[in-house]
Amino acid sequence: MTLVDTVISRGNIESTMTNQAISIAVFFGLGLLFWMVALAASHLVRPRRPSAAKEATYECGTVPVGRAWYQVHVRYYIYALLFVLFDVEVAFLYPWAAIFRRLDGFTLFLLIDVLIFLLILVFGLVYAWRKGALEWE
Amino acid sequence: MPELLRYLLVILGVVLAPLTIAAGLTWGERRLLALFQDRYGPNRVGPAGVLQVLADMIKILTKEDWVPPFADRPVFVLAPAIIIIATYLSFAVIVFAPGIAVAELNIGLLFFLAMSSLSVYSVALAGWASNSKYALLGSLRSIGQMLSYEVFMGLSLMGVVVMAGTFDLGAIVRAQAGLWYIVPQFIGFFIFFIAGLAETRRIPFDLPEAESELVAGFHTEYSGMKFAMFFLGEYVAITLFAAMLTVLFLGGWHGPGSQSTLVALGWFLLKTLALIAVFILIRASLPRLRYDQLMEFGWKVMLPLSLVNLLVTGAVVLWRG
């Protein structure tokens, strides 16, 4: 099946995965094209006048001191760790939320299930809170 | 080949509409801010200053686009592309009216969440590649902020998913035919709105680019067209969040009047523009938060609140059968 056939079949039958993948790929291509065309167009018309002062790092007019790729406060890493923990756990909730209504007769069971799961999650949050991991100091 | 023609028209429309709205917003935001602050705003170029958009475009196109010699060049050039493409791709899954969508994925909502996570990379890489202290500070702040707010952004939408029972954006809108989800899911709406403000780095969450302390944050060293990419990316992201809020909580294309596609599109556009105006009104009214307040608010208030919202939604759905 050619690309055009696939595109035409859209609407006649249920839109298929292939169609959607192609559509998204087309969209991705258009975004990339926009970026390239905009940069190329400005490349054609823009001036280029380098000077010694312009080549320096911007630090409000003073001469830069030290390296810009400096050590980072450990706070940021703790937030990154918290993010990894909680976002992975939240990812488990997505399928739960999607299926919750569809399983007739199991809904109460599912709710208790997720309650236990969330209690563990909240326990982790309370632990981080008590340890002072959520404070910026 | 009417089907193919229709399909191409939809793609063209979805490509052009966010760009047009984003470009218009560069003028519209300044006019609205001026209105809120009892000023005139840009009103010289063309009727009511509309052509200011064109003037700005010409100006930014002809500005020197300076790549710092000390920067990590490939990353520096690539970073603006990521934000534009990632925010743009999300529009591909939004269902604007019955049948009007580039790709009505059955995992549309997950796709949106994935793409909005990707835009963090743009900010992180831009700040890192700039090799400038202000830029790195700004990007570190925004990574911390976007990561923190992303956790409960996804969580706040799970209430909607529980009620609709699907990730399909079209099905979610259809499920709102009787009652818009903003009523039963008001807390979800509220949390997602705040997360949207944080993800687009708008006031009161604009610490990554706080002008008075960090010059311009992660895009301090950017100029010309590459700066414009970040600028435009921000407005496209605002449009995206307004559109997502419309789809998930404000009933999408539903509205009084005839059921034709054109009317449906009109309702969608009206709701989206109204939400964008609220974004701008918030910018005009609120001060900037302090960084520690911002992080504490996210982890200590919003995260527990979204968990409670999810549980209560589940219990109510169970109780009502």
Interface residues (C-beta under 8 A of the other chain):
Chain A: V4 V7 I8 R10 G11 N12 S15 N19 Q20 S23 I24 V26 F27 F28 L30 G31 L32 F34 W35 A38 L39 A41 S42 H43 V45 R46 P47 R48 R49 K54 E55 T57 Y58 E59 C60 P64 A68 W69 Y70 V72 H73 R75 Y76 Y79 A80 L82 F83 F86 D87 V90 A91 L93 Y94 A97 A98 I99 F100 R101 R102 T107 L108 L110 L111 V114 L115 L118 L121 V122 L125 A128 W129 L134 E135 W136 E137
Chain B: M1 E3 L4 R6 Y7 I11 V14 V15 L19 I60 L61 T62 K63 E64 D65 W66 P68 P69 F70 V77 P80 A81 I84 I85 Y88 L89 F91 A92 V93 G99 V102 A103 E104 L105 L110 W128 S130 N131 S132 K133 Y134 A135 L136 L140 I143 G144 L147 S148 E150 V151 G154 L155 M158 G159 V161 V162 M163 G165 T166 F167 V215 T220 E221 G224 M225 K226 A228 M229 Y291 D292 M295 E296 W299 K300 L303 P304 L307 L310 L311 G314 A315 V317 L318
